[in-house]
């Protein structure tokens, strides 16, 4: 957007204190977060204040209370101004909270694998492969590449090679896809 629009959006976010901003940063990176996790960061009173200011919305998803940023422009502004290492730290804490507090099978495998990669955390082979297969089923070739390519480079198999090659074809990387197919056919 224009510089003027950015200034207006940033001025709405500048009134938020440093501690409360932690909640907005988490929401900006993760889009929808369990309300209990956000409340553990800043407390219910602070969340009520953010909600009354229009900076946070509460939604119900899967029978659970979740929180999300009040407006997409706020999310984009926070993401643009968030340093890379701070993002990584926030995502690491988020992944830790999700893994400790979620019922087995209730976590989106694809989303968790992406958060782990973005946080610089090791992702086990099975979660990367499951996430890549899910992304392929959703025809999300860029996510397939984000998840399956590192797996193929570390531990090449025919299965991951076919996922990578198909995603490369879908994204117009034909030469690279042919190289992966040749490597995969030997496996």
C-alpha positions as CSV (number, residue, x, y, z in Angstrom):
1,X,0.0,0.0,0.0
2,X,0.9,3.7,0.1
3,X,3.2,5.2,2.6
4,X,0.3,7.1,4.1
5,X,-1.7,3.9,4.6
6,X,1.3,2.2,6.3
7,X,1.7,5.2,8.6
8,X,-2.0,5.0,9.6
9,X,-1.8,1.3,10.2
10,X,1.5,1.6,12.1
11,X,0.1,4.4,14.3
12,X,-2.8,2.1,15.4
13,X,-0.3,-0.5,16.4
14,X,2.1,2.0,18.2
15,X,-0.3,2.5,21.1
16,X,0.1,-1.2,22.0
17,X,2.7,-1.8,24.8
18,X,5.7,-4.1,24.4
19,X,4.2,-7.0,26.4
20,X,0.8,-6.9,24.6
21,X,2.6,-6.7,21.2
22,X,3.9,-10.2,21.8
23,X,0.3,-11.5,21.4
24,X,-0.1,-9.6,18.1
25,X,3.2,-10.8,16.8
26,X,2.2,-14.4,17.5
27,X,-1.2,-13.9,15.7
28,X,0.5,-12.1,12.8
29,X,2.8,-15.1,12.2
30,X,0.3,-17.9,12.9
31,X,-3.0,-16.4,11.7
32,X,-5.3,-18.3,14.1
33,X,-4.1,-19.3,17.6
34,X,-5.7,-21.1,20.5
35,X,-7.0,-18.4,22.8
36,X,-5.5,-20.2,25.8
37,X,-2.0,-19.8,24.3
38,X,-2.4,-16.1,23.7
39,X,-3.9,-15.6,27.1
40,X,-0.9,-17.3,28.7
41,X,1.3,-14.7,27.1
42,X,-0.5,-11.5,28.1
43,X,-3.5,-12.3,30.2
44,X,-7.3,-12.1,29.6
45,X,-7.5,-8.4,30.5
46,X,-5.0,-7.4,27.8
47,X,-6.8,-9.6,25.3
48,X,-10.1,-7.9,26.1
49,X,-8.4,-4.5,25.6
50,X,-7.1,-5.6,22.2
51,X,-10.5,-6.9,21.2
52,X,-12.2,-3.6,22.2
53,X,-9.6,-1.7,20.1
54,X,-10.4,-3.9,17.1
55,X,-6.9,-5.4,17.0
56,X,-8.0,-8.9,18.0
57,X,-11.0,-11.1,17.2
58,X,-12.2,-14.2,18.9
59,X,-13.5,-17.0,16.7
60,X,-14.7,-20.5,17.3
61,X,-13.0,-23.3,15.3
62,X,-13.3,-27.0,16.0
63,X,-15.3,-26.2,19.2
64,X,-12.4,-24.2,20.6
65,X,-11.9,-20.5,21.2
66,X,-9.3,-19.1,18.9
67,X,-7.8,-15.7,18.4
68,X,-6.9,-13.9,15.2
69,X,-5.7,-10.4,14.2
70,X,-8.5,-7.9,13.8
71,X,-7.6,-6.8,10.3
72,X,-5.3,-8.2,7.6
73,X,-3.5,-4.8,7.3
74,X,-2.4,-5.1,10.9
75,X,-1.1,-8.6,10.3
76,X,0.9,-7.5,7.3
77,X,2.3,-4.5,9.0
78,X,3.5,-6.5,12.0
79,X,5.0,-9.2,9.7
80,X,6.8,-6.6,7.7
81,X,8.4,-5.1,10.8
82,X,9.2,-8.3,12.6
83,X,12.9,-9.2,12.6
84,X,13.7,-12.7,11.3
85,X,15.2,-14.0,14.6
86,X,12.3,-12.7,16.6
87,X,10.0,-14.5,14.2
88,X,11.9,-17.7,14.7
89,X,11.8,-17.3,18.5
90,X,8.0,-16.7,18.5
91,X,7.5,-19.7,16.2
92,X,9.6,-22.0,18.4
93,X,7.6,-21.1,21.5
94,X,4.4,-21.6,19.5
95,X,5.4,-25.0,18.2
96,X,6.4,-26.0,21.8
97,X,3.1,-24.9,23.1
98,X,1.1,-26.6,20.4
99,X,2.9,-29.9,20.8
100,X,2.5,-29.8,24.6
101,X,-1.1,-28.8,24.7
102,X,-2.8,-30.4,21.7
103,X,-4.7,-33.7,21.6
104,X,-3.1,-36.3,19.4
105,X,-4.4,-35.9,15.8
106,X,-5.9,-32.5,16.4
107,X,-3.0,-30.5,14.9
108,X,-2.8,-29.7,11.2
109,X,0.2,-31.8,10.1
110,X,1.0,-29.5,7.2
111,X,0.8,-26.3,9.2
112,X,2.9,-27.8,12.1
113,X,5.6,-29.0,9.6
114,X,5.8,-25.5,8.1
115,X,6.0,-23.8,11.5
116,X,8.8,-26.2,12.5
117,X,10.8,-25.4,9.3
118,X,10.2,-21.6,9.7
119,X,11.3,-21.9,13.3
120,X,14.5,-23.6,12.4
121,X,13.5,-26.7,14.3
122,X,14.2,-30.2,13.0
123,X,11.2,-31.8,11.6
124,X,11.0,-35.5,11.6
125,X,10.8,-37.3,8.3
126,X,7.3,-38.6,8.8
127,X,5.8,-35.1,9.6
128,X,7.6,-33.6,6.6
129,X,6.4,-36.3,4.3
130,X,2.9,-36.2,5.7
131,X,2.8,-32.5,5.3
132,X,4.2,-32.7,1.7
133,X,1.6,-35.3,0.8
134,X,-1.2,-33.2,2.2
135,X,0.1,-30.1,0.4
136,X,0.2,-32.2,-2.9
137,X,-3.4,-33.3,-2.4
138,X,-4.3,-29.6,-1.9
139,X,-2.3,-28.7,-5.0
140,X,-0.1,-26.4,-3.0
141,X,3.2,-26.9,-5.0
142,X,5.1,-24.2,-3.1
143,X,4.4,-25.9,0.2
144,X,5.3,-29.3,-1.3
145,X,8.7,-27.9,-2.2
146,X,9.2,-26.3,1.2
147,X,8.6,-29.6,2.9
148,X,9.7,-32.3,0.5
149,X,12.8,-30.7,-1.0
150,X,14.8,-30.6,2.2
151,X,13.7,-34.1,2.9
152,X,14.8,-35.3,-0.6
153,X,18.1,-33.5,-0.3
154,X,18.9,-35.2,3.0
155,X,17.4,-38.6,2.4
156,X,16.4,-39.1,-1.2
157,X,13.7,-41.7,-1.9
158,X,11.6,-42.4,-4.9
159,X,8.5,-41.3,-3.1
160,X,9.8,-37.9,-2.1
161,X,11.5,-37.5,-5.5
162,X,8.1,-37.9,-7.2
163,X,6.5,-35.3,-4.9
164,X,9.3,-32.8,-5.6
165,X,9.4,-33.4,-9.3
166,X,5.7,-33.0,-9.7
167,X,5.8,-29.8,-7.6
168,X,8.6,-28.5,-9.7
169,X,6.7,-29.2,-12.9
170,X,3.7,-27.4,-11.5
171,X,5.8,-24.3,-10.7
172,X,7.6,-24.3,-14.1
173,X,10.9,-25.7,-13.0
174,X,11.1,-28.3,-15.8
175,X,14.9,-28.7,-16.0
176,X,15.2,-29.2,-12.2
177,X,12.2,-31.6,-12.2
178,X,13.8,-33.7,-14.9
179,X,17.0,-34.0,-12.9
180,X,15.0,-35.1,-9.8
181,X,13.1,-37.6,-11.9
182,X,16.4,-39.1,-13.2
183,X,17.8,-39.2,-9.6
184,X,14.5,-40.8,-8.4
185,X,14.4,-43.4,-11.1
186,X,17.7,-44.8,-9.8
187,X,16.1,-45.2,-6.4
